[in-house]
Amino acid sequence: MMIQLGNFFFRCRNIIFIFLYLLLFVPSAELFGAERWGDKYFLYPIVLGLLITVSGQLIRGGTIGLAYIIRGGQNRQVYADGLVTTGIFNHVRNPLYIGNILMLWGAGIMANSFLFTLIIMPLFLCIYQCIVLAEEAYLKKKFGMDFIDYTKRVNRWVPNFKGIGDTFSSMKFNWKRWLIKEYGTQFVWLLGIAFILLYKYPTLIGRDPETKLKYAGICLLVIGTYYLTIRFMKKSGRWK
């Protein structure tokens, strides 16, 4: 049952990710409130959330930059043309998904949302567990004992950091690949962070609508310029 659900969620995972991201802005009870945390209560979710969500993007960056694995499947179905076990995949089997989880979890904490952090995120974890089970069923069927041996050596979710320094020192980090494979995700992620800060924390820039609109325009310009620059470098073939 979970494998069938996983195949369904795999086909819809991009839409699911965007939908869950939009739920960050649904009104919710606060994780951190002024009554308990004092006048500077808003700093706690901002700092903690940023640390977590940025760590998620760094994990994704380290994974893609060292040993990239085809994430898109084929014809909206689970697919792999090879079994990737090097780079970060040598320390945990699903580093890209761990990165996604941390990015969303950190964003939920930044939004100071009880609903998102403690209700939506567990649902997100269940969806990813189903997807992973579907992927593993496919990989076991295609790669047999090679994949089974890999699962015995490397954990599904809990990273083993032993030898992580050797992994980074023994492989060349391809930062161009990180950017051209990740700029779309980064665009949505950065916009989400910007609008959380602008609209969830009026004490940072004030409550004046014109001021909010001005800063929103600046954020959109900066992030949009980054997106268009990386897209141009990719499509023009200057970064291969």
C-alpha positions as CSV (number, residue, x, y, z in Angstrom):
1,M,0.0,0.0,0.0
2,M,2.7,2.5,1.0
3,I,4.7,1.7,-2.2
4,Q,1.6,2.4,-4.4
5,L,1.1,5.7,-2.5
6,G,4.8,6.4,-2.9
7,N,4.5,6.1,-6.7
8,F,1.5,8.4,-6.7
9,F,3.3,11.0,-4.5
10,F,6.4,10.7,-6.7
11,R,4.5,11.8,-9.7
12,C,3.0,14.8,-7.9
13,R,5.9,15.7,-5.6
14,N,6.8,19.1,-7.2
15,I,3.2,20.2,-6.8
16,I,3.0,18.9,-3.3
17,F,6.2,20.7,-2.4
18,I,4.8,24.1,-3.7
19,F,1.4,23.5,-2.0
20,L,3.1,22.8,1.3
21,Y,5.2,25.8,1.0
22,L,2.1,28.0,0.5
23,L,0.7,26.6,3.8
24,L,3.5,28.5,5.5
25,F,1.2,31.6,5.2
26,V,-1.9,30.0,6.6
27,P,-2.9,31.7,9.9
28,S,-1.8,29.6,12.9
29,A,-1.0,29.7,16.6
30,E,2.5,30.8,17.3
31,L,5.4,28.5,18.4
32,F,7.1,31.4,20.2
33,G,4.9,34.0,21.9
34,A,5.7,37.3,23.6
35,E,4.1,36.1,26.8
36,R,6.7,33.4,27.4
37,W,9.7,34.6,25.4
38,G,9.6,38.4,26.1
39,D,9.8,41.4,23.8
40,K,12.4,39.9,21.5
41,Y,10.5,36.6,21.0
42,F,10.4,37.1,17.2
43,L,14.2,36.6,17.1
44,Y,14.1,33.0,18.2
45,P,12.1,31.6,15.3
46,I,14.0,33.7,12.8
47,V,17.5,32.6,14.0
48,L,16.6,29.0,14.6
49,G,14.6,28.7,11.4
50,L,17.3,30.2,9.3
51,L,19.9,27.9,10.7
52,I,17.8,24.8,9.9
53,T,16.5,25.9,6.5
54,V,20.0,27.0,5.3
55,S,21.5,23.7,6.5
56,G,19.0,21.9,4.3
57,Q,20.1,23.8,1.3
58,L,23.7,23.2,2.1
59,I,23.1,19.5,2.3
60,R,21.4,19.6,-1.1
61,G,24.3,21.6,-2.5
62,G,26.9,19.2,-1.1
63,T,25.0,16.3,-2.5
64,I,24.5,17.7,-6.0
65,G,28.0,19.2,-6.2
66,L,29.8,15.9,-5.3
67,A,27.8,13.1,-6.9
68,Y,24.6,14.1,-8.7
69,I,21.7,11.6,-9.0
70,I,18.9,12.0,-11.5
71,R,16.0,13.3,-9.4
72,G,13.3,13.8,-12.1
73,G,12.6,10.1,-12.8
74,Q,11.4,9.2,-16.3
75,N,7.9,9.8,-17.6
76,R,6.9,10.9,-14.0
77,Q,7.9,7.5,-12.7
78,V,10.7,6.3,-10.5
79,Y,13.8,5.7,-12.6
80,A,17.6,5.4,-12.2
81,D,20.2,4.7,-14.8
82,G,22.8,3.8,-12.2
83,L,23.2,3.2,-8.5
84,V,24.9,6.3,-7.0
85,T,26.7,5.4,-3.7
86,T,29.5,8.1,-3.7
87,G,29.7,11.5,-2.2
88,I,27.0,12.3,0.4
89,F,25.2,9.1,-0.7
90,N,28.0,7.2,1.0
91,H,26.8,8.6,4.4
92,V,23.0,8.5,4.0
93,R,20.8,7.1,1.3
94,N,18.4,10.1,0.9
95,P,20.4,13.3,1.4
96,L,18.3,15.3,-1.1
97,Y,15.1,14.5,0.8
98,I,16.7,15.3,4.1
99,G,17.7,18.6,2.7
100,N,14.1,19.3,1.6
101,I,12.8,18.3,5.0
102,L,15.2,20.7,6.8
103,M,14.4,23.5,4.3
104,L,10.6,23.2,4.9
105,W,11.0,22.6,8.7
106,G,13.2,25.6,9.1
107,A,10.8,27.7,7.0
108,G,8.0,26.6,9.3
109,I,9.9,27.6,12.4
110,M,10.7,31.0,10.7
111,A,7.0,31.5,10.0
112,N,6.5,30.8,13.8
113,S,3.7,28.5,12.7
114,F,2.5,25.8,15.2
115,L,0.2,24.4,12.4
116,F,3.0,24.0,9.9
117,T,5.8,22.8,12.2
118,L,3.9,20.3,14.3
119,I,1.0,19.2,12.0
120,I,2.0,19.7,8.3
121,M,5.6,18.6,8.7
122,P,4.7,15.1,10.1
123,L,2.4,14.7,7.0
124,F,5.3,15.7,4.8
125,L,7.5,13.1,6.5
126,C,4.9,10.4,5.8
127,I,4.7,11.4,2.1
128,Y,8.5,11.2,1.8
129,Q,8.6,7.8,3.6
130,C,6.1,6.5,1.0
131,I,8.2,7.9,-1.9
132,V,11.4,6.4,-0.5
133,L,9.8,3.0,-0.1
134,A,8.6,3.1,-3.8
135,E,12.1,4.1,-4.9
136,E,13.8,1.4,-2.9
137,A,11.4,-1.2,-4.3
138,Y,12.4,-0.1,-7.8
139,L,16.2,0.0,-7.0
140,K,16.1,-3.4,-5.4
141,K,14.4,-4.9,-8.4
142,K,16.8,-3.2,-10.9
143,F,20.2,-3.5,-9.0
144,G,19.6,-6.6,-6.8
145,M,22.3,-7.4,-4.4
146,D,24.3,-4.3,-5.1
147,F,21.5,-2.2,-3.7
148,I,20.8,-4.6,-0.8
149,D,24.5,-4.5,0.2
150,Y,24.3,-0.7,0.0
151,T,21.3,-0.6,2.3
152,K,23.1,-2.7,4.8
153,R,26.0,-0.3,4.8
154,V,24.3,3.1,4.7
155,N,21.3,4.3,6.7
156,R,18.1,5.5,5.0
157,W,17.6,8.6,7.1
158,V,20.2,9.0,9.8
159,P,23.6,10.2,8.4
160,N,26.8,8.6,9.4
161,F,29.4,11.4,9.5
162,K,32.4,9.1,9.9
163,G,34.8,9.9,7.0
164,I,32.7,12.9,5.8
165,G,35.9,15.0,5.6
166,D,37.6,12.4,3.4
167,T,34.6,12.4,1.2
168,F,34.8,16.1,0.5
169,S,38.6,16.1,0.2
170,S,38.7,13.2,-2.3
171,M,36.1,14.6,-4.7
172,K,35.9,17.8,-6.6
173,F,33.0,20.0,-5.8
174,N,31.1,21.0,-8.9
175,W,29.6,24.4,-7.8
176,K,28.3,25.1,-11.3
177,R,26.3,21.9,-11.3
178,W,24.9,22.8,-7.9
179,L,23.6,26.2,-9.2
180,I,22.2,25.1,-12.6
181,K,20.4,22.1,-11.0
182,E,19.2,24.0,-8.0
183,Y,18.4,27.5,-9.1
184,G,14.6,26.8,-9.5
185,T,14.4,25.4,-6.0
186,Q,16.5,28.2,-4.6
187,F,14.2,30.8,-6.3
188,V,11.1,29.5,-4.6
189,W,12.9,28.9,-1.3
190,L,14.5,32.4,-1.2
191,L,11.2,34.1,-2.1
192,G,9.5,32.2,0.7
193,I,12.1,33.3,3.2
194,A,11.9,36.9,2.1
195,F,8.1,37.1,2.3
196,I,8.0,35.3,5.7
197,L,10.4,38.0,7.0
198,L,8.4,40.8,5.4
199,Y,4.9,39.8,6.3
200,K,5.2,37.7,9.4
201,Y,7.5,40.2,11.3
202,P,6.2,43.7,10.9
203,T,8.5,44.9,13.7
204,L,11.5,44.4,11.3
205,I,10.5,47.0,8.7
206,G,7.2,48.5,10.1
207,R,3.6,48.0,9.2
208,D,3.3,50.6,6.5
209,P,2.0,48.9,3.3
210,E,4.1,51.1,1.0
211,T,7.3,50.1,2.9
212,K,6.4,46.4,2.7
213,L,5.7,46.8,-1.0
214,K,9.0,48.5,-1.6
215,Y,11.0,45.8,0.2
216,A,9.0,43.1,-1.5
217,G,10.0,44.6,-4.9
218,I,13.6,44.8,-3.9
219,C,13.6,41.1,-2.8
220,L,11.9,40.1,-6.0
221,L,14.3,42.0,-8.1
222,V,17.4,40.6,-6.4
223,I,16.2,37.0,-6.3
224,G,14.7,37.2,-9.8
225,T,18.0,38.6,-11.2
226,Y,19.8,35.7,-9.6
227,Y,17.3,33.2,-11.1
228,L,17.5,34.7,-14.6
229,T,21.3,34.9,-14.5
230,I,21.8,31.2,-13.7
231,R,19.1,30.3,-16.2
232,F,20.9,32.2,-18.9
233,M,24.2,30.6,-18.1
234,K,22.6,27.2,-18.3
235,K,20.5,27.7,-21.4
236,S,23.3,29.5,-23.3
237,G,25.7,26.5,-22.7
238,R,28.3,28.7,-20.9
239,W,27.9,26.5,-17.9
240,K,27.9,22.8,-18.8
